Structure formats: C-alpha cells, structure tokens
C-alpha cells in the first residue's frame, strides 16, 4: 500500500476545513439526503460525504457503512483532494496504490471507488462525495454527472454554513463588546434606566395630587349654596387632576412594559444564537463569547429584578411573601454561592451570636439584601481582605445581619446619600456599578419593617447593620432554604 502525500496547500486547506465547523457535528438531514441520493443514482451500496482532517478522514454522512472515520493513510479520498476532477478506481484490488489497503483486503472490501472533490473557498479541496461498491465496475456518464452535481450541492451547504458561522462569530463578538461596554459604563447604565427618574417624579406627583384633591373636596363640602359656581370650577380642576394622574399611571405601565420587552428581546437573541450553534462544532473563541453573552444576560435580568422591586416599592404594589427558613443555612448558602462566583478568592467569615430562632421573612427580599451588601463588600475590597457576616439574635423578636469589610470605605459627605437611586460614592466612580444596589437593599429592608445603618471610614472599611423582625408575616410553609442568589454591585 502506498500512503498518499500531502497537498502543497495543506496548511491553508486545513484552516478552511476548520472554518467550516463541520467536523464531529451531529448528523443533518440535508447531508444525509445527498449521500442517499448519490447511492441511489450510482446504484452503489455505499455513499459517503467525507472530510480529510490532519490525521483522519471523517464522515459527515454515510450510507452502507457503520464507522464514522478512518485513518487518513487508508483513505481513498486522500487521493481525490489532489485533483479538481472526479477520481475513479474501477478495481482497487488491481491498483498498486490500494491493493494492500486494509479497506480493500478486509473491512468493507472496497473494489470500486468514485469520488467528486468538494472544492470550497480559495480552491481548497476539503473532502469528497464518494460512492463505493464491493465489485469492480464503472459509472455511466449520467451517473458521473449526477455525482458532480450532488458534490456542488454539498459545497453550497458548506459555504453557506461557513459564511453564517463567520458572520455569527463577528456579530456575537460585536454584541458581546457592546453589551460589556454598556454594563461596565455607569453612564450607559444610567441612560438605560433613566426612566426610573420618571417613576420617582410620578410618585411625587401622585402624592401632590392626593393632597391637593383632598383639599379641593374639603372645600366642596364647605361651600354654601351661593358658592356653587366656584365649586364647579374646583370640581373641574379635580377632574383634570384625576385625568392627569391616569395618564401618568399609563406612562408607568408603558415604561415597565417597554423595559420588560427589551430584556425579553435580549433573551430571544441569546436563544437564537444558541439554537444556531446547537449542531455546530464551535471554535473555542465562539464558545467563550457565547458564555460571556449568557453571563451578561443573567446579570441584566438581575438588574431588571432590582429595578422592578424599586418600582413596586415606590408604587406600594409589592406583595410580601414570608416563608419560614433557617437563617444559618440561608447565610451559609449565600456564602457558598458568592465564593463560587468569585472562585473562592474571597475569605468570608460567618459568626452567630445569641440563640437562633425561626424566621419568617421574604426569601426574595432577604436574598437581595445580603446579595447586594456582601457583593459590594467583595467588589470594593482587595482579595487579601477579610469579610465578616454576623448573624445576631438580640432577642426573640429581632434578627440582625451585620456585614463588615476592609474595603475602600465611603466618604462622610457621601454617607447620607448612598441609599438614593443612582448615587455612588465619590471614590467609587471609576469602578463598575449602577448606583441601584443599595437603593434595592433599603427598599427590601423597609418592605419587611426593618432598618439599615452604615458606619464607614475611607481606607478602613464599612459596616452595614440590617435589623429585621423575625416574623414579617407568617406563612404555612417551613423551608430550609438554599436559594439561588445574585450578588449585586452598587
């Protein structure tokens, strides 16, 4: 047996082959149907769509053969890639190049072979569409023509696949870069959520409307018969105010709907990308980019949850859902997840003071409280620093969560404002963040009837103390919670 040589453009040929992302992919009907049609047209028991890799030939589609690849040194197709025309072997047992080939003397016992080269970009031949028989024979002119046409169809599929993959990778990289820049830029993030200011204004307007309307109705009932004309004017003003409030409420609803739609669209984009790549052997870089996109989408969804909580708290529409839970296990689960997220490069100490009691708190709110405060402690501290979480039971009705870090600290001038929406400490503007996290924390604490305070020294660290009632409204269920949390960054 004579082993085939390597084409002069072997390096370029392999590069083009790998750009097609076809090797080791799942079976696909489009390729399987072409192989089946080739076997039918040529009346052969075996038909293959094969690709010649560095050390093997791999079969994308096969009819009449049970294996998926063979060593390249045994491949008939390794000869086909040397010429742009159809390559035929009437009787392999009589050809010195193949007479002692294991695929001839054993295995499928190949006698007849005909292969049409798959010529793609830059004239590179990356594989073949071939038919094989166990007996010596020839193909008719019509069969040879049909084999060439089917090979062209395979090339069309490959070129389309290669182009789509290249475009997808470029789009994915652009999408990832844009999304990463947006999330890392506090200004861009504020632009994305700037309509939250509208919500605050709406809430203030609502309060003003209620106070104003109450005053107007008091005037109505104090009017005498002689003041009916003035009363009518007051009523008209009140009705106009009511109409204005209804418009503002509609704007609130439209804002929330629009925000949700943006995130849903983002999820659909990621789902579309995942579907497109499902049957594709992605390059490592593409896999990494796709994972980055997934992570960023998760981050954005968590930001959406934060925004919605603030909206619900401002509008008074959040429905508290207390559940019984073991706070010790809850805190331990939180620490485990944070350490997983940060690859165990942060030391978090956990202490319990006092006699533990059952707690009935809102799991979602508690997760956001601890997630954001501990997340900030990690984000604004060095890797060598130690973070402490204390679970304190001062009595049978109260629980205190105290988080202490050794981070950059908060300037005294900033401390009165740190719970305001979008506010960030003057020494933190160069670090990624939205200025939303601590607002969410304060809202989540207040919704459960609690209180939060902070003590901080620049360059030394911060201590956040969250005091909550142990029972914020008892439900029927008792849970030992191991929730999935999302540590935030304020």
TORLO-165468 format. One record per residue (C-alpha): chain; residue in one letter; residue number from 0; x, y, z. Coordinates in pm, 1 decimal, padded with zeros to 6 digits. Layout:
BEGIN
- drenvo_gumi_bagu_X_Y_Z
- A_A_NUM_X_Y_Z $
...
***
This chain:
BEGIN
- drenvo_gumi_bagu_X_Y_Z
- A_X_0_00000.0_00000.0_00000.0 $
- A_X_1_00130.4_00343.7_-00094.3 $
- A_X_2_00043.3_00619.8_00152.5 $
- A_X_3_-00087.5_00942.4_-00003.3 $
- A_X_4_00125.0_01257.0_00000.0 $
- A_X_5_00013.1_01595.3_00133.1 $
- A_X_6_-00118.5_01869.8_-00096.8 $
- A_X_7_00103.0_02175.8_-00141.0 $
- A_X_8_-00163.9_02393.2_00022.4 $
- A_X_9_-00222.9_02155.7_00315.3 $
- A_X_10_-00195.8_02423.6_00585.4 $
- A_X_11_-00442.3_02654.1_00412.2 $
- A_X_12_-00668.8_02359.9_00328.2 $
- A_X_13_-00691.1_02253.4_00692.0 $
- A_X_14_-00759.6_02611.1_00801.0 $
- A_X_15_-01050.7_02638.9_00556.5 $
- A_X_16_-01180.7_02298.7_00667.5 $
- A_X_17_-01184.4_02404.2_01031.6 $
- A_X_18_-01352.0_02735.2_00943.1 $
- A_X_19_-01644.8_02532.4_00810.7 $
- A_X_20_-01704.9_02396.8_01164.2 $
- A_X_21_-01826.8_02070.1_01014.8 $
- A_X_22_-01601.2_01812.6_01181.2 $
- A_X_23_-01761.1_01599.9_01454.5 $
- A_X_24_-02103.3_01762.6_01415.4 $
- A_X_25_-02428.8_01573.1_01454.4 $
- A_X_26_-02598.9_01410.1_01153.4 $
- A_X_27_-02806.4_01652.5_00947.6 $
- A_X_28_-03084.6_01559.6_00703.3 $
- A_X_29_-02951.2_01788.6_00429.2 $
- A_X_30_-02622.3_01596.3_00410.6 $
- A_X_31_-02777.4_01255.3_00477.6 $
- A_X_32_-03020.5_01303.7_00189.4 $
- A_X_33_-02740.5_01389.5_-00052.6 $
- A_X_34_-02549.0_01074.1_00041.7 $
- A_X_35_-02863.2_00863.3_-00000.3 $
- A_X_36_-02934.8_01020.2_-00339.2 $
- A_X_37_-02576.3_00957.3_-00453.8 $
- A_X_38_-02606.6_00588.1_-00363.1 $
- A_X_39_-02938.2_00569.0_-00547.4 $
- A_X_40_-02817.1_00742.6_-00864.7 $
- A_X_41_-02494.0_00543.2_-00883.7 $
- A_X_42_-02655.1_00217.0_-00767.7 $
- A_X_43_-02386.3_00155.0_-00505.4 $
- A_X_44_-02422.0_00002.9_-00157.8 $
- A_X_45_-02200.6_00271.3_-00002.1 $
- A_X_46_-02201.2_00650.5_-00033.9 $
- A_X_47_-02008.9_00894.3_00185.6 $
- A_X_48_-01957.3_01264.6_00243.1 $
- A_X_49_-01606.3_01265.1_00384.5 $
- A_X_50_-01367.7_01532.3_00507.7 $
- A_X_51_-00990.8_01489.7_00520.8 $
- A_X_52_-00853.4_01617.6_00850.8 $
- A_X_53_-00487.3_01620.4_00953.1 $
- A_X_54_-00471.5_01252.3_01052.4 $
- A_X_55_-00810.8_01109.6_00962.0 $
- A_X_56_-01099.5_01111.2_00721.4 $
- A_X_57_-01430.6_01180.1_00893.7 $
- A_X_58_-01774.4_01103.0_00752.2 $
- A_X_59_-02041.2_01369.9_00784.2 $
- A_X_60_-02297.0_01146.5_00612.8 $
- A_X_61_-02280.2_00778.0_00528.1 $
- A_X_62_-02487.9_00507.9_00361.6 $
- A_X_63_-02394.7_00141.2_00398.3 $
- A_X_64_-02101.5_00196.8_00635.6 $
- A_X_65_-02106.2_00159.5_01013.5 $
- A_X_66_-01793.5_00357.2_01106.0 $
- A_X_67_-01754.4_00734.9_01137.5 $
- A_X_68_-01390.0_00776.3_01043.2 $
- A_X_69_-01075.4_00600.2_00922.2 $
- A_X_70_-00704.0_00684.6_00939.7 $
- A_X_71_-00607.4_00926.2_00663.6 $
- A_X_72_-00338.1_00690.2_00538.2 $
- A_X_73_-00608.6_00437.9_00440.8 $
- A_X_74_-00840.5_00693.5_00279.3 $
- A_X_75_-00912.8_00672.9_-00092.7 $
- A_X_76_-01040.4_01028.3_-00060.4 $
- A_X_77_-00690.9_01141.8_00041.4 $
- A_X_78_-00602.0_01097.5_-00326.5 $
- A_X_79_-00913.1_01275.1_-00451.8 $
- A_X_80_-00813.2_01602.3_-00282.7 $
- A_X_81_-00515.3_01632.8_-00519.6 $
- A_X_82_-00725.5_01699.0_-00829.5 $
- A_X_83_-01026.1_01918.3_-00914.6 $
- A_X_84_-01187.5_01644.4_-01125.2 $
- A_X_85_-01369.2_01326.8_-01035.6 $
- A_X_86_-01136.0_01045.7_-00922.1 $
- A_X_87_-01229.0_00682.9_-01000.3 $
- A_X_88_-01081.0_00341.7_-00920.6 $
- A_X_89_-01253.2_00066.0_-01123.9 $
- A_X_90_-01089.4_-00218.9_-00927.5 $
- A_X_91_-00888.3_-00134.4_-00617.3 $
- A_X_92_-00753.1_-00489.2_-00588.6 $
- A_X_93_-00568.6_-00437.5_-00917.4 $
- A_X_94_-00433.2_-00091.2_-00831.8 $
- A_X_95_-00087.0_-00091.0_-00669.4 $
- A_X_96_-00181.3_00210.7_-00456.9 $
- A_X_97_-00470.3_00025.5_-00290.5 $
- A_X_98_-00424.1_-00348.9_-00339.0 $
- A_X_99_-00291.4_-00397.8_00014.8 $
- A_X_100_-00509.9_-00132.6_00178.7 $
- A_X_101_-00690.0_-00272.5_00489.7 $
- A_X_102_-01016.8_-00133.8_00349.8 $
- A_X_103_-00964.1_-00347.1_00038.6 $
- A_X_104_-00834.7_-00672.6_00184.7 $
- A_X_105_-01069.4_-00657.7_00486.2 $
- A_X_106_-01344.8_-00439.4_00629.9 $
- A_X_107_-01577.9_-00315.3_00356.5 $
- A_X_108_-01366.0_-00491.1_00087.4 $
- A_X_109_-01366.4_-00194.0_-00144.2 $
- A_X_110_-01331.4_-00266.1_-00513.7 $
- A_X_111_-01489.7_00025.5_-00695.1 $
- A_X_112_-01447.8_00387.7_-00584.0 $
- A_X_113_-01556.5_00718.2_-00738.6 $
- A_X_114_-01505.5_01047.8_-00557.8 $
- A_X_115_-01609.0_01401.0_-00652.1 $
- A_X_116_-01392.4_01665.5_-00480.9 $
- A_X_117_-01554.2_01925.2_-00254.6 $
- A_X_118_-01386.1_02246.6_-00369.0 $
- A_X_119_-01457.2_02544.0_-00143.6 $
- A_X_120_-01302.4_02889.0_-00089.2 $
- A_X_121_-00962.5_02964.8_-00243.6 $
- A_X_122_-00979.3_02642.0_-00443.7 $
- A_X_123_-00917.7_02426.3_-00137.4 $
- A_X_124_-01041.5_02067.0_-00157.2 $
- A_X_125_-01150.1_01970.4_00193.4 $
- A_X_126_-01326.4_01640.8_00122.6 $
- A_X_127_-01529.8_01435.3_-00120.7 $
- A_X_128_-01868.2_01297.0_-00208.3 $
- A_X_129_-01787.7_00937.9_-00296.2 $
- A_X_130_-01960.8_00613.0_-00385.8 $
- A_X_131_-01818.7_00264.1_-00323.9 $
- A_X_132_-01900.8_-00085.5_-00441.6 $
- A_X_133_-01781.8_-00430.2_-00339.3 $
- A_X_134_-01738.2_-00536.2_-00702.9 $
- A_X_135_-01534.0_-00384.3_-00986.8 $
- A_X_136_-01740.2_-00158.4_-01211.4 $
- A_X_137_-01773.0_00175.0_-01394.5 $
- A_X_138_-02023.3_00460.0_-01374.4 $
- A_X_139_-02226.1_00580.9_-01669.6 $
- A_X_140_-02189.0_00937.0_-01794.0 $
- A_X_141_-02525.6_01022.4_-01639.0 $
- A_X_142_-02416.3_00883.2_-01302.8 $
- A_X_143_-02087.1_01073.0_-01315.9 $
- A_X_144_-02275.2_01393.0_-01397.5 $
- A_X_145_-02519.4_01333.4_-01113.7 $
- A_X_146_-02233.3_01275.6_-00868.7 $
- A_X_147_-02071.7_01606.5_-00970.0 $
- A_X_148_-02398.8_01795.5_-00926.9 $
- A_X_149_-02453.3_01648.3_-00582.3 $
- A_X_150_-02096.4_01741.6_-00485.3 $
- A_X_151_-02173.7_02100.4_-00587.4 $
- A_X_152_-02477.4_02089.1_-00361.4 $
- A_X_153_-02260.7_01978.3_-00068.2 $
- A_X_154_-02023.0_02267.7_-00138.9 $
- A_X_155_-02316.1_02512.0_-00138.5 $
- A_X_156_-02421.9_02385.1_00203.3 $
- A_X_157_-02066.4_02412.9_00334.3 $
- A_X_158_-02009.8_02764.0_00201.2 $
- A_X_159_-02339.3_02883.2_00342.8 $
- A_X_160_-02255.4_02723.2_00675.7 $
- A_X_161_-01906.4_02870.8_00679.3 $
- A_X_162_-02031.9_03219.5_00593.4 $
- A_X_163_-02309.3_03204.3_00851.6 $
- A_X_164_-02063.9_03090.2_01117.1 $
- A_X_165_-01817.1_03369.5_01036.0 $
- A_X_166_-02097.6_03627.4_01040.4 $
- A_X_167_-02232.9_03481.5_01361.8 $
- A_X_168_-01894.9_03496.2_01532.0 $
- A_X_169_-01845.5_03856.1_01417.4 $
- A_X_170_-02194.7_03953.5_01531.4 $
- A_X_171_-02150.5_03770.4_01858.6 $
- A_X_172_-01822.4_03947.1_01927.2 $
- A_X_173_-01973.3_04284.7_01841.9 $
- A_X_174_-02279.3_04212.0_02053.4 $
- A_X_175_-02062.5_04098.5_02344.6 $
- A_X_176_-01833.4_04401.1_02322.4 $
- A_X_177_-02125.8_04642.4_02308.2 $
- A_X_178_-02306.9_04472.3_02593.9 $
- A_X_179_-01991.8_04454.4_02805.3 $
- A_X_180_-01915.7_04821.9_02742.1 $
- A_X_181_-02270.3_04915.0_02833.7 $
- A_X_182_-02266.0_04719.2_03157.7 $
- A_X_183_-01920.9_04844.4_03254.1 $
- A_X_184_-02005.6_05209.2_03188.1 $
- A_X_185_-02207.0_05363.5_03470.9 $
- A_X_186_-02321.1_05643.2_03240.1 $
- A_X_187_-02459.5_05397.7_02983.9 $
- A_X_188_-02634.0_05206.4_03256.4 $
- A_X_189_-02790.9_05522.5_03389.7 $
- A_X_190_-02907.9_05601.6_03037.5 $
- A_X_191_-03064.0_05257.7_03013.0 $
- A_X_192_-03250.9_05310.6_03340.3 $
- A_X_193_-03301.3_05684.5_03328.5 $
- A_X_194_-03678.9_05641.1_03314.1 $
- A_X_195_-03661.9_05543.5_03679.6 $
- A_X_196_-03647.2_05914.0_03746.5 $
- A_X_197_-03986.4_05933.5_03580.0 $
- A_X_198_-04119.2_05684.9_03832.0 $
- A_X_199_-03990.1_05892.3_04119.6 $
- A_X_200_-04148.8_06201.1_03968.9 $
- A_X_201_-04473.8_06013.0_03915.9 $
- A_X_202_-04478.6_05906.4_04279.4 $
- A_X_203_-04419.4_06262.8_04393.6 $
- A_X_204_-04691.1_06385.6_04158.0 $
- A_X_205_-04927.3_06120.3_04292.4 $
- A_X_206_-04869.1_06240.5_04648.1 $
- A_X_207_-04922.0_06600.3_04545.2 $
- A_X_208_-05239.8_06503.0_04361.7 $
- A_X_209_-05384.2_06321.7_04663.0 $
- A_X_210_-05306.4_06609.6_04897.1 $
- A_X_211_-05439.5_06863.1_04650.7 $
- A_X_212_-05755.6_06663.9_04577.9 $
- A_X_213_-05834.0_06612.5_04946.6 $
- A_X_214_-05808.4_06986.6_04996.3 $
- A_X_215_-06033.0_07050.6_04699.2 $
- A_X_216_-06303.3_06810.6_04821.5 $
- A_X_217_-06292.2_06967.2_05167.3 $
- A_X_218_-06360.9_07299.8_05002.3 $
- A_X_219_-06652.3_07147.9_04812.7 $
- A_X_220_-06829.9_07033.0_05125.4 $
- A_X_221_-06770.4_07364.8_05299.0 $
- A_X_222_-06928.7_07564.7_05021.4 $
- A_X_223_-07263.9_07734.1_05070.5 $
- A_X_224_-07540.5_07742.6_04814.6 $
- A_X_225_-07413.4_08079.9_04694.3 $
- A_X_226_-07067.7_07930.6_04615.1 $
- A_X_227_-07184.9_07665.2_04367.2 $
- A_X_228_-07025.4_07839.7_04072.4 $
- A_X_229_-06684.8_07839.4_04239.5 $
- A_X_230_-06741.3_07480.3_04346.8 $
- A_X_231_-06799.2_07374.3_03988.3 $
- A_X_232_-06463.8_07521.0_03895.5 $
- A_X_233_-06295.5_07334.0_04180.5 $
- A_X_234_-06458.5_07008.3_04071.1 $
- A_X_235_-06338.9_07065.5_03716.8 $
- A_X_236_-05983.9_07116.3_03838.9 $
- A_X_237_-06005.0_06798.0_04046.4 $
- A_X_238_-06129.1_06600.5_03747.4 $
- A_X_239_-05848.2_06740.6_03533.6 $
- A_X_240_-05601.4_06633.9_03801.2 $
- A_X_241_-05755.7_06287.0_03801.6 $
- A_X_242_-05720.4_06262.7_03424.2 $
- A_X_243_-05358.3_06371.8_03451.8 $
- A_X_244_-05296.9_06102.0_03712.8 $
- A_X_245_-05447.6_05839.8_03484.7 $
- A_X_246_-05213.0_05948.6_03207.5 $
- A_X_247_-04918.0_05924.6_03444.2 $
- A_X_248_-05026.6_05576.3_03551.3 $
- A_X_249_-05039.4_05472.7_03187.4 $
- A_X_250_-04688.7_05608.0_03140.9 $
- A_X_251_-04574.6_05397.6_03436.2 $
- A_X_252_-04726.3_05087.4_03283.8 $
- A_X_253_-04576.3_05165.8_02943.7 $
- A_X_254_-04233.2_05212.5_03096.3 $
- A_X_255_-04240.2_04878.7_03277.0 $
- A_X_256_-04371.7_04704.2_02966.0 $
- A_X_257_-04101.4_04859.5_02749.8 $
- A_X_258_-03828.4_04763.5_02992.5 $
- A_X_259_-03953.7_04406.6_03012.9 $
- A_X_260_-03976.0_04388.7_02633.6 $
- A_X_261_-03614.0_04497.5_02597.2 $
- A_X_262_-03493.2_04221.3_02825.1 $
- A_X_263_-03720.3_03961.5_02664.7 $
- A_X_264_-03580.4_04058.4_02325.8 $
- A_X_265_-03229.5_04017.5_02461.2 $
- A_X_266_-03312.8_03669.0_02584.9 $
- A_X_267_-03457.4_03578.6_02245.3 $
- A_X_268_-03133.9_03690.9_02079.8 $
- A_X_269_-02929.8_03462.7_02303.0 $
- A_X_270_-03172.4_03175.6_02247.5 $
- A_X_271_-03145.3_03228.2_01872.2 $
- A_X_272_-02767.1_03222.4_01891.6 $
- A_X_273_-02769.7_02903.2_02097.3 $
- A_X_274_-03009.1_02738.7_01850.9 $
- A_X_275_-02795.9_02839.9_01553.2 $
- A_X_276_-02486.8_02691.0_01712.1 $
- A_X_277_-02656.6_02381.7_01854.8 $
- A_X_278_-02540.9_02149.5_01578.2 $
- A_X_279_-02219.9_02332.8_01506.0 $
- A_X_280_-01874.3_02243.4_01629.4 $
- A_X_281_-01793.8_02587.8_01759.7 $
- A_X_282_-01446.6_02729.1_01781.9 $
- A_X_283_-01321.4_02775.3_02136.9 $
- A_X_284_-01339.2_03152.9_02096.3 $
- A_X_285_-01702.7_03130.5_01988.8 $
- A_X_286_-01788.5_02911.7_02286.3 $
- A_X_287_-01625.7_03162.6_02518.2 $
- A_X_288_-01811.2_03453.2_02359.1 $
- A_X_289_-02140.4_03269.3_02387.5 $
- A_X_290_-02077.2_03203.3_02756.2 $
- A_X_291_-01996.2_03571.1_02808.7 $
- A_X_292_-02327.7_03665.1_02647.6 $
- A_X_293_-02515.2_03421.8_02869.8 $
- A_X_294_-02348.8_03563.5_03180.1 $
- A_X_295_-02423.3_03920.2_03075.4 $
- A_X_296_-02786.6_03838.4_03009.2 $
- A_X_297_-02817.3_03683.5_03354.5 $
- A_X_298_-02664.9_03999.6_03500.0 $
- A_X_299_-02910.4_04216.8_03309.5 $
- A_X_300_-03204.8_04007.5_03423.0 $
- A_X_301_-03091.2_04052.7_03781.9 $
- A_X_302_-03072.5_04426.9_03723.0 $
- A_X_303_-03426.0_04414.8_03588.4 $
- A_X_304_-03541.6_04238.8_03903.9 $
- A_X_305_-03379.2_04514.5_04108.0 $
- A_X_306_-03549.0_04786.0_03906.0 $
- A_X_307_-03887.7_04617.2_03931.1 $
- A_X_308_-03851.1_04587.1_04307.2 $
- A_X_309_-03785.8_04960.3_04335.3 $
- A_X_310_-04086.7_05031.4_04114.3 $
- A_X_311_-04312.1_04802.3_04316.9 $
- A_X_312_-04188.2_04951.3_04643.3 $
- A_X_313_-04248.6_05306.4_04518.6 $
- A_X_314_-04597.8_05222.2_04397.4 $
- A_X_315_-04682.4_05015.7_04704.9 $
- A_X_316_-04763.4_04709.7_04492.2 $
- A_X_317_-04503.6_04463.1_04620.0 $
- A_X_318_-04673.1_04160.4_04777.3 $
- A_X_319_-04473.9_04041.1_05076.6 $
- A_X_320_-04432.5_03661.9_05077.8 $
- A_X_321_-04279.9_03549.6_05409.1 $
- A_X_322_-04164.0_03190.3_05445.3 $
- A_X_323_-04015.2_03003.4_05734.9 $
- A_X_324_-03644.0_02945.1_05697.4 $
- A_X_325_-03330.4_02852.2_05881.5 $
- A_X_326_-03121.5_03170.1_05872.7 $
- A_X_327_-02798.4_02986.0_05948.2 $
- A_X_328_-02835.8_02765.8_05642.1 $
- A_X_329_-02957.6_03063.3_05440.9 $
- A_X_330_-02640.2_03260.2_05518.7 $
- A_X_331_-02417.0_02959.6_05457.0 $
- A_X_332_-02580.4_02904.8_05117.9 $
- A_X_333_-02524.4_03269.5_05033.1 $
- A_X_334_-02156.2_03247.0_05124.7 $
- A_X_335_-02111.0_02928.3_04919.3 $
- A_X_336_-02256.4_03088.6_04611.7 $
- A_X_337_-02053.4_03406.5_04648.3 $
- A_X_338_-01735.9_03203.1_04682.1 $
- A_X_339_-01827.0_03003.2_04371.8 $
- A_X_340_-01889.6_03320.6_04174.3 $
- A_X_341_-01558.5_03467.8_04285.2 $
- A_X_342_-01370.6_03134.7_04257.7 $
- A_X_343_-01300.6_03116.5_04630.1 $
- A_X_344_-01062.0_03413.7_04618.5 $
- A_X_345_-01251.4_03594.7_04894.5 $
- A_X_346_-01248.7_03494.1_05259.1 $
- A_X_347_-01589.0_03536.2_05423.4 $
- A_X_348_-01612.9_03463.0_05794.3 $
- A_X_349_-01950.3_03372.1_05941.3 $
- A_X_350_-02043.7_03408.4_06308.6 $
- A_X_351_-02363.5_03353.0_06505.4 $
- A_X_352_-02441.7_03542.0_06824.8 $
- A_X_353_-02733.6_03464.7_07054.9 $
- A_X_354_-02989.1_03186.0_07043.0 $
- A_X_355_-03115.3_03114.4_06689.9 $
- A_X_356_-03488.6_03145.1_06630.5 $
- A_X_357_-03709.2_03054.6_06341.0 $
- A_X_358_-03755.6_03340.8_06098.8 $
- A_X_359_-04047.5_03421.2_05872.2 $
- A_X_360_-03910.1_03655.5_05607.6 $
- A_X_361_-03946.4_03718.1_05234.9 $
- A_X_362_-03682.2_03497.8_05069.2 $
- A_X_363_-03651.3_03713.9_04760.4 $
- A_X_364_-03602.8_04032.5_04960.7 $
- A_X_365_-03358.4_03873.6_05202.4 $
- A_X_366_-03157.6_03732.1_04912.2 $
- A_X_367_-03133.6_04075.2_04752.2 $
- A_X_368_-03036.0_04238.6_05081.5 $
- A_X_369_-02749.2_04003.5_05159.4 $
- A_X_370_-02657.2_03955.0_04793.9 $
- A_X_371_-02603.9_04324.2_04731.7 $
- A_X_372_-02433.5_04412.7_05060.2 $
- A_X_373_-02199.3_04112.1_05055.4 $
- A_X_374_-02146.1_04161.0_04681.6 $
- A_X_375_-02040.6_04519.6_04742.7 $
- A_X_376_-01811.1_04412.1_05025.0 $
- A_X_377_-01634.0_04180.4_04781.9 $
- A_X_378_-01636.5_04426.0_04492.8 $
- A_X_379_-01484.3_04714.4_04685.7 $
- A_X_380_-01228.8_04512.7_04885.8 $
- A_X_381_-00894.0_04363.1_04797.7 $
- A_X_382_-00853.9_03987.7_04759.5 $
- A_X_383_-00639.0_03971.4_05070.1 $
- A_X_384_-00901.5_04133.4_05290.0 $
- A_X_385_-01147.8_03951.9_05514.9 $
- A_X_386_-01524.0_03999.0_05505.3 $
- A_X_387_-01735.3_03918.1_05808.9 $
- A_X_388_-02102.8_03825.6_05822.2 $
- A_X_389_-02257.0_03816.6_06168.4 $
- A_X_390_-02599.4_03670.4_06238.0 $
- A_X_391_-02712.8_03822.0_06567.6 $
- A_X_392_-03021.4_03734.0_06774.3 $
- A_X_393_-03056.9_04015.6_07032.5 $
- A_X_394_-03397.4_03884.2_07146.5 $
- A_X_395_-03677.8_03652.3_07039.9 $
- A_X_396_-03835.7_03902.9_06801.6 $
- A_X_397_-03544.0_04054.4_06613.3 $
- A_X_398_-03254.2_03943.0_06396.9 $
- A_X_399_-02953.6_04149.5_06292.2 $
- A_X_400_-02731.4_04089.2_05989.4 $
- A_X_401_-02402.3_04272.8_06019.5 $
- A_X_402_-02161.6_04279.4_05723.2 $
- A_X_403_-01816.0_04422.4_05778.3 $
- A_X_404_-01548.5_04467.5_05510.9 $
- A_X_405_-01198.2_04609.7_05481.7 $
- A_X_406_-01263.7_04792.7_05156.6 $
- A_X_407_-01226.6_05144.6_05023.7 $
- A_X_408_-01485.1_05288.3_05260.0 $
- A_X_409_-01744.0_05560.2_05200.0 $
- A_X_410_-01658.1_05930.5_05240.2 $
- A_X_411_-01850.0_06100.3_05521.9 $
- A_X_412_-02003.6_06351.0_05279.9 $
- A_X_413_-02148.9_06066.3_05071.7 $
- A_X_414_-02291.4_05856.7_05352.9 $
- A_X_415_-02627.9_06039.4_05386.4 $
- A_X_416_-02696.8_05980.9_05015.3 $
- A_X_417_-02578.5_05626.4_04948.2 $
- A_X_418_-02929.6_05479.6_04953.0 $
- A_X_419_-03054.1_05719.7_04686.0 $
- A_X_420_-03118.0_05585.9_04337.3 $
- A_X_421_-02808.7_05603.9_04111.4 $
- A_X_422_-02598.0_05767.6_04381.8 $
- A_X_423_-02239.7_05643.8_04405.6 $
- A_X_424_-01961.8_05739.1_04641.1 $
- A_X_425_-01716.7_05996.3_04508.2 $
- A_X_426_-01434.4_05742.1_04544.2 $
- A_X_427_-01618.7_05468.5_04350.6 $
- A_X_428_-01696.7_05635.9_04019.6 $
- A_X_429_-01408.3_05464.1_03841.9 $
- A_X_430_-01536.2_05119.1_03935.2 $
- A_X_431_-01819.9_04937.4_03754.9 $
- A_X_432_-02161.9_04979.9_03912.9 $
- A_X_433_-02509.6_05123.8_03865.7 $
- A_X_434_-02588.2_05301.6_04190.7 $
- A_X_435_-02904.0_05092.3_04226.4 $
- A_X_436_-02800.0_04812.9_04463.3 $
- A_X_437_-02817.1_04996.0_04795.2 $
- A_X_438_-03148.6_05152.3_04695.3 $
- A_X_439_-03280.2_04800.0_04643.2 $
- A_X_440_-03138.5_04695.8_04980.6 $
- A_X_441_-03307.3_04982.1_05164.6 $
- A_X_442_-03640.2_04917.0_04991.5 $
- A_X_443_-03616.8_04544.2_05069.2 $
- A_X_444_-03540.4_04618.5_05434.0 $
- A_X_445_-03822.2_04870.9_05471.2 $
- A_X_446_-04076.1_04643.6_05299.8 $
- A_X_447_-04016.2_04394.6_05581.8 $
- A_X_448_-04042.7_04654.0_05855.6 $
- A_X_449_-03669.4_04673.2_05918.8 $
- A_X_450_-03390.8_04927.9_05936.0 $
- A_X_451_-03041.5_04963.2_05788.6 $
- A_X_452_-02747.7_05173.2_05906.0 $
- A_X_453_-02389.8_05214.9_05789.7 $
- A_X_454_-02063.5_05310.6_05954.1 $
- A_X_455_-01765.7_05367.8_05729.1 $
- A_X_456_-01414.4_05510.8_05726.2 $
- A_X_457_-01231.3_05574.9_05399.3 $
- A_X_458_-00941.0_05334.7_05359.2 $
- A_X_459_-01052.1_05123.8_05655.5 $
- A_X_460_-01383.8_04972.0_05553.3 $
- A_X_461_-01758.3_04971.3_05606.6 $
- A_X_462_-02005.7_04803.1_05838.7 $
- A_X_463_-02368.2_04763.2_05732.6 $
- A_X_464_-02617.4_04667.0_06002.3 $
- A_X_465_-02956.5_04535.7_05892.1 $
- A_X_466_-03221.5_04487.7_06160.1 $
- A_X_467_-03533.1_04287.2_06072.4 $
- A_X_468_-03827.9_04147.1_06265.3 $
- A_X_469_-03808.4_03768.6_06287.4 $
- A_X_470_-04170.3_03739.7_06180.5 $
- A_X_471_-04269.8_03971.4_05895.5 $
- A_X_472_-04593.7_03777.0_05837.7 $
- A_X_473_-04609.9_03404.2_05897.5 $
- A_X_474_-04693.9_03165.6_05611.8 $
- A_X_475_-04785.0_02798.5_05632.0 $
- A_X_476_-04461.1_02666.0_05488.3 $
- A_X_477_-04131.9_02596.2_05663.1 $
- A_X_478_-03825.1_02590.6_05442.0 $
- A_X_479_-03459.2_02519.2_05492.9 $
- A_X_480_-03371.5_02749.9_05207.8 $
- A_X_481_-03080.6_02708.1_04972.1 $
- A_X_482_-03184.4_02984.6_04739.4 $
- A_X_483_-03018.5_03093.7_04418.7 $
- A_X_484_-02893.4_03446.0_04479.2 $
- A_X_485_-02747.1_03709.3_04254.7 $
- A_X_486_-02476.8_03913.0_04425.9 $
- A_X_487_-02502.1_04268.4_04304.3 $
- A_X_488_-02268.9_04560.6_04264.7 $
- A_X_489_-02392.7_04902.5_04365.8 $
***
